[in-house]
């Protein structure tokens, strides 16, 4: 005696060796013996042999019309042998019955399994939807195969053109384009980025990196939504004038300015004036939520992405030849540069000039300070403030520190054409070293450190919550409680001097205004919004700084190409990493002997990769150090 049975989700046939009522000893058609529960048996038959039955059933199954079978089944639950008799019009043979059960078992969209050998036809609407899904998947499989072939051949399918950067950086892994790209990558042994590049999908390496940053940090785009105008600032008393700012030529978010009124005794009344957008951006407003989502201005050599819309910046930036609302710290400073009193007020400042580094540095530098020479605007004030800054630096215990260089990038667009817009890649890259800690930097940084320190102390004294930047044990962190900043040598440091560029400064400005006027502060120490602001800001600030560093490396590579550099001098930084001369670029050196930090070497540059932002740097020889 033979049987048809269900085991491990499959339909099988075999022979009965022993029948023990509730279980059977069987031998499968392939010769495997085992034990089978009786309720797993679908059909018993005497002939033909199991192998012949299964072979005939599989052949007959292919001839069955599933749509007709579905119509014959009706709407009630049924056993397969009943449907087999109805379908064939007579008591089904073992081959016919087996063919029917195989068809039912392998067509789940037509028939729902209700038990072993029992089924129910799917509802018409469910069947229609399932068949449409099958048809769609078949079309997608055909389309995917076509796209894979094109990609492997180095041709970009038209539908991919609108999603290149998403596919390269943040793909939808359920999308048909990604699946095709993934298959093509497997076939070519290339990464998605390299395959897209091979297909000509990445004509702009700069835009490639820019869009990667956008997708990660600005998924809605770099632009600003339509927002209501900021509130006009309240009527404010006039402050000390004239005031002046010091920034580079590209700065539009002018956050800080200074004023000096000299006293007869050789001392001075010094004003540190900070732009006051907190007066026009109510907490919880659309503008505030926008600033809280962007958190900081983003800087890169070729682009600046501002935290606030240009219209609002223009409203509150400390632009020359106009009166601007400000949060001002006034210092009475003695002839010995000791601070006698400090006062904080919101007032209206007349900005006489926006001094720019490019034109000021040739006039105001270490070689000209205190020396005879041509006069220039605010010379007396600048030189007095520089001496005051030196006293502040000594007071912090940070004088005579090692001076380093920063680098200034200037990137211009190419000429362009009627049918081809100007591209940054076709323009010119310039890199200028700039000494960090020169008189301009020292003057501005010391006054900013002073303001951030004293306003941090003010918040602590008034028991008003604030956001502090602390450094203890060498670790820098943001905190909601006052803590020393060992690197700066101050008791507390609350970022407050860049409210147009950093959201934590805007939050602190509101708190400082409340502390200075005795009003109820917007945020209590336990306010979860403060904790969220600190957490979100640290994450965003790190990501923005990482993007700036990456793009500086990118434009260094562009500059190397532009200058046709194949060899440069370098200084070993650590192990086999070297800082290349004339640019902020650290490269891994190959082929070098054992070297020590500070060793000077000559290296060869080759194989510049603008997508990975890297190059090959090979050791040539040591440099004689004098």
C-alpha positions as CSV (number, residue, x, y, z in Angstrom):
1,X,0.0,0.0,0.0
2,X,1.2,3.5,-0.9
3,X,0.3,6.9,0.5
4,X,0.4,10.7,-0.3
5,X,1.4,12.8,2.8
6,X,2.4,16.2,4.0
7,X,5.7,16.7,5.8
8,X,7.8,19.8,6.4
9,X,5.5,21.9,4.4
10,X,5.8,19.7,1.3
11,X,3.7,17.1,-0.5
12,X,5.4,13.7,-0.7
13,X,4.6,10.1,-1.7
14,X,5.9,6.8,-0.3
15,X,5.1,3.2,0.8
16,X,3.5,1.9,4.1
17,X,5.7,-0.5,6.0
18,X,3.5,-0.8,9.1
19,X,0.2,0.7,10.1
20,X,-0.2,1.3,13.9
21,X,-3.5,3.2,13.7
22,X,-2.2,6.6,15.1
23,X,1.1,6.4,13.3
24,X,2.8,4.6,10.4
25,X,6.2,3.3,9.5
26,X,6.8,4.5,6.0
27,X,9.5,4.5,3.3
28,X,9.7,7.6,1.1
29,X,9.9,7.3,-2.7
30,X,13.6,8.0,-2.3
31,X,14.2,5.2,0.1
32,X,14.2,7.0,3.4
33,X,12.4,5.3,6.3
34,X,10.7,7.0,9.2
35,X,7.7,7.4,11.4
36,X,4.6,9.4,10.3
37,X,1.6,10.5,12.3
38,X,-1.6,9.2,10.7
39,X,-3.2,12.6,10.5
40,X,-0.5,13.6,8.0
41,X,-1.7,11.1,5.5
42,X,-3.6,12.8,2.6
43,X,-4.4,9.8,0.4
44,X,-3.8,6.0,0.4
45,X,-3.6,4.0,-2.9
46,X,-2.6,0.6,-4.2
47,X,-1.1,1.6,-7.5
48,X,0.8,2.9,-9.3
49,X,4.2,3.3,-7.4
50,X,4.8,6.6,-5.6
51,X,7.5,7.8,-8.0
52,X,5.2,7.3,-10.9
53,X,2.4,9.0,-9.2
54,X,4.5,12.1,-8.3
55,X,6.0,12.3,-11.8
56,X,2.5,12.1,-13.4
57,X,1.0,14.5,-10.9
58,X,3.7,17.2,-11.5
59,X,3.2,16.9,-15.3
60,X,-0.6,17.1,-14.9
61,X,-0.4,20.0,-12.5
62,X,1.1,22.2,-15.2
63,X,-1.9,21.6,-17.4
64,X,-4.4,22.7,-14.7
65,X,-6.2,26.0,-15.2
66,X,-6.0,27.7,-11.7
67,X,-8.7,30.3,-12.6
68,X,-11.1,27.5,-13.6
69,X,-10.1,25.5,-10.5
70,X,-10.8,28.5,-8.3
71,X,-14.3,28.9,-9.9
72,X,-15.1,25.2,-9.4
73,X,-14.1,25.4,-5.7
74,X,-16.9,27.7,-4.7
75,X,-16.8,29.8,-1.5
76,X,-17.0,27.0,1.1
77,X,-14.1,25.1,2.7
78,X,-13.4,21.8,0.9
79,X,-11.2,18.7,0.8
80,X,-8.8,18.3,-2.2
81,X,-10.3,14.9,-3.2
82,X,-13.8,16.5,-3.5
83,X,-12.5,19.3,-5.7
84,X,-10.5,16.7,-7.8
85,X,-13.8,14.7,-8.4
86,X,-15.7,17.9,-9.4
87,X,-12.9,19.1,-11.6
88,X,-12.3,15.9,-13.5
89,X,-16.0,14.8,-13.5
90,X,-15.2,11.3,-12.0
91,X,-13.5,9.7,-9.0
92,X,-10.0,11.0,-9.3
93,X,-7.1,8.6,-9.9
94,X,-4.1,8.9,-7.5
95,X,-2.3,10.9,-10.2
96,X,-5.2,13.3,-10.7
97,X,-5.8,13.7,-6.9
98,X,-2.1,14.3,-6.3
99,X,-2.0,16.8,-9.2
100,X,-4.9,18.8,-7.6
101,X,-3.4,18.8,-4.1
102,X,0.0,20.0,-5.5
103,X,-1.8,22.8,-7.4
104,X,-3.7,23.9,-4.3
105,X,-0.7,23.7,-2.1
106,X,1.4,25.8,-4.5
107,X,-1.2,28.5,-5.2
108,X,-1.6,30.3,-1.9
109,X,-3.0,33.5,-3.6
110,X,-5.9,31.4,-5.0
111,X,-6.5,29.0,-2.1
112,X,-6.1,29.5,1.7
113,X,-4.9,26.4,3.6
114,X,-7.4,25.5,6.3
115,X,-5.9,22.1,7.4
116,X,-4.0,19.2,6.0
117,X,-5.7,18.5,2.6
118,X,-8.4,21.2,3.2
119,X,-8.6,24.6,1.5
120,X,-10.8,27.5,0.8
121,X,-10.9,29.7,-2.3
122,X,-9.7,33.3,-1.7
123,X,-12.2,36.1,-2.0
124,X,-12.4,37.7,-5.4
125,X,-11.0,41.0,-4.3
126,X,-8.2,39.4,-2.5
127,X,-7.3,37.3,-5.5
128,X,-7.4,40.3,-7.8
129,X,-5.1,42.2,-5.6
130,X,-2.7,39.3,-5.3
131,X,-2.6,38.7,-9.0
132,X,-2.0,42.5,-9.6
133,X,0.9,42.2,-7.1
134,X,2.4,39.2,-9.0
135,X,2.1,41.1,-12.3
136,X,3.8,44.1,-10.8
137,X,6.6,42.0,-9.4
138,X,7.1,40.4,-12.8
139,X,7.3,43.8,-14.5
140,X,9.7,45.0,-11.8
141,X,11.9,41.9,-12.3
142,X,12.0,42.6,-16.0
143,X,12.7,46.3,-15.4
144,X,15.4,45.5,-12.8
145,X,17.2,43.1,-15.2
146,X,17.2,45.8,-17.9
147,X,18.6,48.4,-15.5
148,X,21.3,45.9,-14.2
149,X,22.4,45.3,-17.8
150,X,22.7,49.0,-18.5
151,X,24.6,49.7,-15.3
152,X,27.0,46.8,-15.9
153,X,27.6,48.3,-19.4
154,X,28.4,51.7,-17.9
155,X,25.1,53.4,-18.9
156,X,23.0,55.2,-16.3
157,X,19.2,54.5,-16.7
158,X,17.1,57.6,-17.1
159,X,15.1,57.1,-13.9
160,X,18.3,57.0,-11.8
161,X,19.3,60.6,-12.7
162,X,16.9,62.2,-10.2
163,X,18.1,60.0,-7.4
164,X,21.9,59.7,-7.8
165,X,22.9,61.3,-4.5
166,X,20.3,59.4,-2.6
167,X,21.5,56.1,-4.1
168,X,25.1,57.0,-3.3
169,X,24.6,58.2,0.3
170,X,21.2,57.4,1.7
171,X,19.4,54.8,-0.5
172,X,15.9,53.5,-0.1
173,X,16.8,49.8,0.2
174,X,13.3,48.8,-0.8
175,X,13.4,50.9,-4.0
176,X,13.8,49.2,-7.4
177,X,16.7,51.4,-8.3
178,X,18.7,50.4,-5.3
179,X,18.0,46.7,-5.9
180,X,19.2,47.0,-9.5
181,X,22.3,49.0,-8.4
182,X,23.1,46.4,-5.8
183,X,22.9,43.6,-8.3
184,X,25.0,45.5,-10.8
185,X,27.6,46.2,-8.0
186,X,27.8,42.4,-7.3
187,X,28.2,41.7,-11.0
188,X,31.0,44.3,-11.4
189,X,32.7,44.1,-8.0
190,X,32.4,47.9,-7.7
191,X,30.9,49.9,-4.8
192,X,27.7,51.8,-5.6
193,X,29.6,55.1,-5.7
194,X,32.3,53.8,-8.0
195,X,29.7,52.2,-10.3
196,X,27.6,55.4,-10.4
197,X,30.8,57.3,-11.2
198,X,31.7,54.9,-14.0
199,X,28.3,55.5,-15.5
200,X,28.9,59.3,-15.5
201,X,26.4,60.0,-12.8
202,X,28.7,62.1,-10.6
203,X,30.0,65.0,-12.8
204,X,30.6,67.2,-9.8
205,X,32.7,65.7,-6.9
206,X,32.0,68.9,-4.9
207,X,28.3,68.5,-5.2
208,X,28.7,64.8,-4.4
209,X,30.1,65.7,-0.9
210,X,27.7,68.6,-0.5
211,X,24.6,66.5,-1.1
212,X,25.9,63.8,1.2
213,X,25.9,66.4,4.0
214,X,22.5,67.7,3.0
215,X,20.9,64.3,3.1
216,X,22.3,63.6,6.5
217,X,21.8,66.9,8.2
218,X,19.4,68.9,6.1
219,X,16.9,66.4,4.6
220,X,14.5,69.2,3.7
221,X,17.2,71.2,1.9
222,X,19.4,74.1,2.7
223,X,16.8,76.7,2.0
224,X,14.5,78.4,4.4
225,X,10.7,78.1,4.6
226,X,8.5,81.1,4.4
227,X,8.4,82.5,7.9
228,X,6.8,85.5,9.7
229,X,9.0,88.5,10.2
230,X,10.7,88.9,13.6
231,X,9.3,91.1,16.2
232,X,10.6,94.7,16.2
233,X,13.0,95.2,19.1
234,X,11.6,97.2,22.0
235,X,12.5,100.8,22.5
236,X,16.0,100.8,23.8
237,X,18.2,103.5,25.3
238,X,21.1,104.8,23.3
239,X,24.5,103.1,24.2
240,X,28.1,104.3,23.9
241,X,29.2,105.3,20.4
242,X,30.8,105.2,18.1
243,X,31.2,101.4,17.9
244,X,33.1,99.2,15.4
245,X,33.3,95.5,14.5
246,X,36.2,93.4,13.3
247,X,35.5,90.5,10.9
248,X,36.7,89.0,7.6
249,X,35.3,90.3,4.4
250,X,32.9,87.3,4.0
251,X,31.2,87.8,7.3
252,X,27.5,88.9,7.1
253,X,26.5,87.7,10.6
254,X,28.3,90.4,12.5
255,X,27.7,89.4,16.1
256,X,30.1,91.6,18.0
257,X,31.3,95.2,18.1
258,X,33.3,97.4,20.5
259,X,33.3,100.9,21.8
260,X,35.9,102.8,23.8
261,X,35.5,106.1,25.7
262,X,38.7,107.2,27.1
263,X,38.9,108.6,30.6
264,X,41.1,111.5,31.8
265,X,42.9,109.2,34.2
266,X,44.2,107.0,31.3
267,X,41.5,104.4,31.9
268,X,38.5,103.7,29.6
269,X,34.9,102.7,29.5
270,X,34.9,99.7,27.2
271,X,31.7,98.4,25.5
272,X,31.4,94.9,24.2
273,X,28.2,94.9,22.1
274,X,26.6,91.7,20.9
275,X,23.8,91.5,18.3
276,X,20.5,90.8,20.1
277,X,18.2,88.6,18.0
278,X,16.7,87.3,21.2
279,X,14.8,90.6,21.3
280,X,12.9,89.7,18.1
281,X,12.7,85.9,18.2
282,X,10.1,84.8,20.8
283,X,10.8,81.4,22.4
284,X,8.7,78.7,20.7
285,X,8.0,80.8,17.6
286,X,8.6,79.6,14.0
287,X,11.9,81.4,13.9
288,X,13.0,79.9,17.2
289,X,12.1,76.4,16.1
290,X,14.0,76.9,12.8
291,X,17.1,78.0,14.7
292,X,16.7,75.1,17.1
293,X,16.5,72.7,14.2
294,X,19.6,74.1,12.4
295,X,21.5,74.9,15.6
296,X,24.6,76.6,14.0
297,X,25.9,78.2,10.9
298,X,27.8,75.7,8.8
299,X,31.2,76.8,7.3
300,X,33.1,75.3,4.4
301,X,35.7,76.8,2.1
302,X,33.2,77.4,-0.8
303,X,29.9,77.9,1.1
304,X,28.3,79.1,4.3
305,X,24.9,77.7,5.3
306,X,23.5,80.2,7.8
307,X,21.5,79.2,10.9
308,X,19.0,82.0,10.4
309,X,17.4,83.4,7.2
310,X,19.3,86.3,5.5
311,X,16.4,88.6,6.1
312,X,16.6,88.2,9.9
313,X,20.3,88.4,9.8
314,X,20.1,91.7,8.0
315,X,17.7,92.9,10.6
316,X,20.0,92.2,13.6
317,X,23.6,92.1,12.2
318,X,25.7,94.9,13.5
319,X,26.1,96.6,10.1
320,X,27.9,99.9,9.8
321,X,26.2,103.3,9.5
322,X,23.1,102.3,11.3
323,X,21.7,101.9,14.9
324,X,21.4,98.3,16.0
325,X,19.8,96.6,19.1
326,X,22.5,95.0,21.2
327,X,23.2,93.2,24.5
328,X,26.0,95.3,25.8
329,X,28.6,94.7,28.6
330,X,30.2,97.9,29.8
331,X,33.5,97.7,31.6
332,X,35.1,100.5,33.6
333,X,38.8,99.8,33.2
334,X,41.6,101.6,35.1
335,X,44.9,102.8,33.7
336,X,46.5,99.6,34.9
337,X,43.9,97.6,32.8
338,X,42.2,96.3,35.9
339,X,38.4,96.0,35.6
340,X,36.7,98.2,38.2
341,X,33.0,97.6,37.4
342,X,30.9,95.6,35.0
343,X,27.3,96.4,33.8
344,X,25.0,94.5,31.4
345,X,22.2,96.3,29.5
346,X,20.2,96.0,26.4
347,X,20.6,99.2,24.3
348,X,20.8,100.7,20.9
349,X,24.3,101.0,19.4
350,X,25.4,103.2,16.5
351,X,27.9,101.2,14.4
352,X,30.4,103.5,12.8
353,X,32.4,101.0,10.9
354,X,32.8,97.3,10.0
355,X,36.5,96.9,9.9
356,X,37.7,93.9,7.8
357,X,40.8,91.7,8.4
358,X,42.0,92.1,4.9
359,X,42.4,95.9,5.1
360,X,43.1,96.2,8.8
361,X,45.9,93.7,9.2
362,X,48.4,95.6,7.1
363,X,47.8,98.6,9.4
364,X,47.3,97.0,12.7
365,X,49.9,94.3,13.4
366,X,52.8,93.5,15.7
367,X,55.2,95.7,13.6
368,X,53.0,98.8,13.7
369,X,51.5,98.8,17.1
370,X,53.0,101.7,19.2
371,X,55.2,102.8,16.2
372,X,55.0,106.0,14.2
373,X,53.0,105.6,11.1
374,X,49.9,106.7,9.2
375,X,46.7,107.1,11.1
376,X,43.7,105.0,10.4
377,X,40.2,104.7,11.8
378,X,40.0,103.7,15.4
379,X,43.8,103.3,15.7
380,X,43.9,104.7,19.3
381,X,41.0,102.5,20.4
382,X,42.5,99.4,18.7
383,X,45.9,99.8,20.2
384,X,44.5,100.4,23.7
385,X,42.2,97.4,23.4
386,X,45.2,95.3,22.3
387,X,47.1,96.3,25.5
388,X,44.0,95.5,27.5
389,X,43.7,92.1,25.8
390,X,47.3,91.4,26.7
391,X,46.5,92.1,30.3
392,X,43.4,89.8,30.2
393,X,45.5,87.0,28.6
394,X,48.1,87.3,31.4
395,X,45.3,87.3,34.0
396,X,44.1,84.0,32.6
397,X,47.6,82.5,32.8
398,X,47.6,81.9,29.0
399,X,50.3,84.3,27.8
400,X,53.3,83.2,25.6
401,X,51.5,80.2,24.1
402,X,52.8,78.5,21.0
403,X,51.5,80.4,17.9
404,X,50.1,78.3,15.1
405,X,48.8,78.9,11.6
406,X,45.2,78.8,10.3
407,X,44.4,78.7,6.7
408,X,42.1,80.9,4.7
409,X,40.4,79.4,1.6
410,X,39.1,81.3,-1.3
411,X,37.2,79.4,-4.0
412,X,35.9,81.1,-7.1
413,X,33.6,79.7,-9.8
414,X,34.7,79.0,-13.3
415,X,33.7,81.1,-16.3
416,X,30.6,79.1,-17.3
417,X,28.7,79.3,-20.5
418,X,25.2,79.7,-21.9
419,X,24.4,76.0,-21.7
420,X,26.7,75.2,-18.8
421,X,26.5,77.1,-15.5
422,X,29.7,78.2,-13.8
423,X,31.1,75.4,-11.5
424,X,33.3,75.6,-8.5
425,X,35.4,72.8,-9.9
426,X,36.3,75.0,-12.9
427,X,37.3,77.9,-10.7
428,X,40.4,78.8,-8.8
429,X,41.4,77.7,-5.3
430,X,43.6,79.9,-3.2
431,X,45.0,78.9,0.3
432,X,46.5,81.5,2.5
433,X,48.3,80.8,5.8
434,X,47.2,83.2,8.6
435,X,49.0,83.4,11.9
436,X,46.6,82.5,14.8
437,X,47.1,84.8,17.7
438,X,48.0,87.9,15.7
439,X,46.9,91.3,17.3
440,X,43.5,91.3,15.7
441,X,42.7,87.7,16.8
442,X,44.1,88.4,20.3
443,X,42.0,91.5,20.7
444,X,38.7,89.9,19.6
445,X,39.2,86.6,21.3
446,X,40.2,88.0,24.7
447,X,37.2,90.3,24.7
448,X,34.9,87.4,23.7
449,X,36.4,85.2,26.4
450,X,35.9,88.0,28.9
451,X,32.2,88.4,27.9
452,X,31.4,84.7,27.9
453,X,33.1,84.3,31.2
454,X,31.5,87.2,33.0
455,X,28.1,86.5,31.6
456,X,28.5,82.9,32.7
457,X,29.3,84.2,36.2
458,X,26.3,86.5,36.1
459,X,24.0,83.6,35.4
460,X,25.5,81.6,38.2
461,X,25.3,84.6,40.7
462,X,21.6,85.3,39.8
463,X,20.8,81.5,39.9
464,X,19.6,81.7,36.3
465,X,20.0,78.5,34.2
466,X,22.5,78.7,31.4
467,X,24.4,76.5,28.9
468,X,28.1,76.3,29.7
469,X,31.2,75.0,27.8
470,X,33.5,73.4,30.3
471,X,36.9,71.7,30.2
472,X,38.2,69.6,33.1
473,X,40.7,66.7,32.9
474,X,41.3,67.6,29.2
475,X,37.7,66.9,28.2
476,X,35.6,69.6,26.6
477,X,31.8,69.3,27.1
478,X,28.6,71.2,27.3
479,X,26.9,71.4,30.7
480,X,23.9,73.1,32.4
481,X,25.9,73.9,35.5
482,X,28.8,76.4,35.9
483,X,32.2,74.6,35.6
484,X,35.7,75.8,35.0
485,X,37.2,75.8,31.5
486,X,40.8,74.8,32.2
487,X,41.9,75.4,28.6
488,X,40.9,79.0,28.8
489,X,41.7,79.5,32.4
490,X,38.3,80.8,33.4
491,X,35.9,79.9,36.2
492,X,32.9,79.5,33.8
493,X,32.3,80.0,30.1
494,X,28.8,80.4,28.7
495,X,28.8,80.8,24.9
496,X,26.9,84.0,24.4
497,X,28.7,86.1,21.8
498,X,27.4,84.6,18.6
499,X,23.6,84.5,18.8
500,X,23.2,84.9,15.0
501,X,25.4,81.8,14.4
502,X,24.8,79.4,17.3
503,X,21.5,78.4,18.9
504,X,23.0,77.9,22.4
505,X,24.2,81.6,22.3
506,X,20.7,82.7,21.4
507,X,19.3,80.7,24.4
508,X,21.9,82.1,26.7
509,X,21.2,85.6,25.5
510,X,17.6,85.3,26.6
511,X,18.7,84.1,30.0
512,X,21.3,86.9,30.4
513,X,18.7,89.5,29.5
514,X,16.5,88.1,32.3
515,X,19.4,88.0,34.8
516,X,20.4,91.6,33.9
517,X,16.8,93.0,34.3
518,X,15.5,90.8,37.1
519,X,12.8,89.4,35.0
520,X,11.7,85.7,35.1
521,X,14.0,83.7,32.8
522,X,12.5,81.7,30.0
523,X,14.2,78.4,31.1
524,X,14.4,76.9,34.6
525,X,17.4,74.7,35.4
526,X,15.2,71.6,35.0
527,X,13.7,72.6,31.7
528,X,13.9,69.6,29.3
529,X,14.3,72.1,26.4
530,X,17.7,73.0,27.8
531,X,18.8,69.4,27.9
532,X,17.5,68.8,24.4
533,X,19.3,72.0,23.1
534,X,22.6,70.8,24.6
535,X,22.3,67.3,23.3
536,X,21.2,68.3,19.8
537,X,23.8,71.1,19.6
538,X,26.7,68.9,20.4
539,X,25.7,66.3,17.8
540,X,25.1,69.0,15.1
541,X,28.3,70.9,16.0
542,X,30.4,67.8,15.7
543,X,28.8,66.9,12.4
544,X,29.2,70.5,11.0
545,X,32.9,70.6,12.1
546,X,33.5,67.2,10.5
547,X,32.0,68.5,7.2
548,X,34.2,71.6,7.3
549,X,37.3,69.5,7.8
550,X,36.3,67.2,5.0
551,X,35.7,70.0,2.6
552,X,39.0,71.7,3.5
553,X,40.7,68.4,2.6
554,X,38.7,68.3,-0.6
555,X,39.8,71.8,-1.6
556,X,43.4,71.1,-0.7
557,X,43.3,68.2,-3.2
558,X,41.8,70.6,-5.8
559,X,44.6,73.1,-5.0
560,X,47.3,70.4,-5.4
561,X,45.8,69.5,-8.8
562,X,45.6,73.2,-9.8
563,X,49.2,73.8,-8.8
564,X,50.4,70.6,-10.5
565,X,52.2,69.6,-7.4
566,X,53.9,66.2,-7.5
567,X,56.3,66.8,-4.5
568,X,56.0,68.8,-1.3
569,X,57.8,69.2,2.0
570,X,56.0,67.8,5.1
571,X,56.3,67.5,8.8
572,X,55.8,64.2,10.6
573,X,52.8,64.6,13.0
574,X,52.8,61.1,14.5
575,X,53.7,57.6,13.4
576,X,53.4,57.6,9.6
577,X,51.1,60.7,9.3
578,X,52.5,63.9,8.0
579,X,51.2,67.5,7.7
580,X,51.8,68.8,4.2
581,X,53.4,72.3,4.0
582,X,51.1,75.2,2.9
583,X,47.8,73.5,3.5
584,X,45.7,71.9,6.3
585,X,46.1,68.4,5.0
586,X,47.4,65.3,6.9
587,X,48.4,62.3,4.7
588,X,49.5,58.8,5.5
589,X,53.1,58.4,4.2
590,X,54.1,55.1,2.7
591,X,57.6,53.7,2.2
592,X,59.2,55.8,5.0
593,X,61.8,54.6,7.6
594,X,61.2,55.1,11.3
595,X,60.4,58.7,11.8
596,X,59.7,60.9,14.9
597,X,57.2,63.7,15.3
598,X,58.6,66.9,14.0
599,X,60.9,65.3,11.4
600,X,60.9,67.1,8.1
601,X,60.7,65.1,5.0
602,X,60.1,65.4,1.2
603,X,57.1,63.4,-0.2
604,X,55.7,62.5,-3.6
605,X,52.0,63.0,-4.3
606,X,49.9,61.0,-6.7
607,X,46.6,59.2,-7.3
608,X,44.3,62.0,-6.0
609,X,40.8,60.7,-5.3
610,X,38.2,63.4,-5.0
611,X,35.4,61.1,-4.0
612,X,37.3,59.4,-1.1
613,X,39.1,62.7,-0.5
614,X,42.5,61.1,-0.3
615,X,45.8,60.7,-2.2
616,X,48.9,58.6,-2.2
617,X,51.8,60.1,-0.3
618,X,55.2,58.4,-0.8
619,X,58.3,59.2,1.2
620,X,61.3,60.5,-0.9
621,X,64.0,61.7,1.5
622,X,64.6,63.5,4.8
623,X,65.1,67.3,4.9
624,X,68.1,68.8,6.6
625,X,66.9,70.7,9.6
626,X,68.9,73.8,10.5
